Amino acid sequence: MSSKKDREVSELLVVQNFLWNQLRTMDKDNTALLKMKEVEAAQATEAARNKDAEIDRLRAEAANAKTRVLVLEGKLLEMHSLVNEKNDEIQKLKSGQPKSLKCKCASCVSNETSQKRRKLTNEMHFGQCTTTKKSKGCNFPGMHPLAKKNQVPLNCWLMLLEHEDFYRYIPQCGDEVMYLPEGHEAYLNGMRLSDSCPCDRIKDLKAVELCRIEGLGYSAYGESCCTLALKFIDDTSSGFGKQFIITLLELADFSDFLVERTRFEATIVQNWTIRDKCKVWCMDDGEGERSWWEGHVLAITPDSPDFPESPWLKYAIQFYDGSDFLYSPWELHAAGPLVPWKHPHIDSSIRNKLLSAMTTLQKMSHKNQDYYGVLKLDTVVGESDFINRFPVQFSIEVIRARLQNDYYRTLDAVQHDATVMLANAKSCFSKSSVMTKKIHRLSEWVNDNIQSL
């Protein structure tokens, strides 16, 4: 009996050892397979990251290419217009029409006289005011809290974090604006720019045209300026669907010829009349500073016979010392306590969602060794090397502050600033592998939290 049991136990032990050996073999195989799968997963993740980086690069190149194409299209249309004009002149010469040529010469002289008159008007309007009775007090943000921490440059009109109390147009991507060809012509002449005006190649443009800002780029033109790609969006316009380019410098002493749509509509409804009291925000004589100048409407007349329906420089304002200057309606404010213009802004729910996401991102950055490079970018954008290299210096903190102050009029504007921020950051940190990875993570965060809205 005992020998039989011993034999059974021995057989069971053999089976047990066999099963254990099999289990160990399977465990080793599974471990090797798991490691192989982990390697494959890591490779797939890296490939996906490289693909995302390539997509980001292609998106940035596509955005830059779009702006370049718009600029080239504008130049091409200008060249076509010049060629057509020369062809018309050649045909007239071949046909022997001296009378027409004389009419054309007379027209040129008339236009030249008109331009001279407009130039004199501009010089009168854009000179410094010399009145002595004025009312001071205005929110004119020159140094923001971020600037004090060396995070944004001082006195850059393209880097304001909040709206000023007085009105002037500072472009944002996606804006609908009222475009005044008369003012554009005066601007090109006054600034001595070689750009062309759309009315040179598009006939029968109205005195005021509704446009949308389709593209916005930045460059340094002695000082920061921006390049706007605009599109005519009024289907009753002769220019409907066509695009043109404007290089816009800061208009410190020049009446805006691009006016945000709601501001334009509100000021036109105001309908100022002669003797109405008003005030204007302009530069003090010889002081280099600005303040409110009080006066009243002296006369109302079109600035140019070429644009009889244009409101540009329509109002002659007389100040208390008897001097008078020309202004456009969007430059005039009612006398008395200032009522700041309420700018349109993005939907509050979207704004709050973006603010919450950015605040969380900033708090995380202090705890996770700046995983997204947010803190490093906030520091670098205030350094002189960065400011000299990039015309605008956007960061998460700048975008967050603008959202907090209801600066953005459209979601397109927020997304545009984020895109420019990433493009600058990638270029700035291209030689740092650590920061390149962090900016790549930031790009993914932006895509998930801003671009996807």
Secondary structure, DSSP 8 states (H G I E B T S, - for coil): -HHHHHHHHHHHHHHHHHHHHHHHHHHHHHHHHHHHHHHHHHHHHHHHHHHHHHHHHHHHHHHHHHHHHHHHHHHHHHHHHHHHHHHHHHHHHHHT-HHHHHHHHHHHHHHHHHHHHHHHHHHHHHS----S-EE------SS-HHHHTTSS-TT-GGG-SS--SS------TT-EEEE-HHHHHHHHHHHT-----GGGTSTT--SSEEEEEEEEEEEESSSEEEEEEEEE--TTSTTTT-EEEEEE---TTS--SEEEHHHHHHHHHH---TT-EEEEEEE-TTTS-EEEEEEEEEEE--S-TT-TT--TT-EEEEETTS-EEEE-GGG-EESSS----------HHHHHHHHHHHHHHHHHHTTTTSTTSHHHHHHHTTSHHHHHH-S----HHHHHHHHHTT--SSHHHHHHHHHHHHHHHHHHTTT-HHHHHHHHHHHHHHIIIIIT-
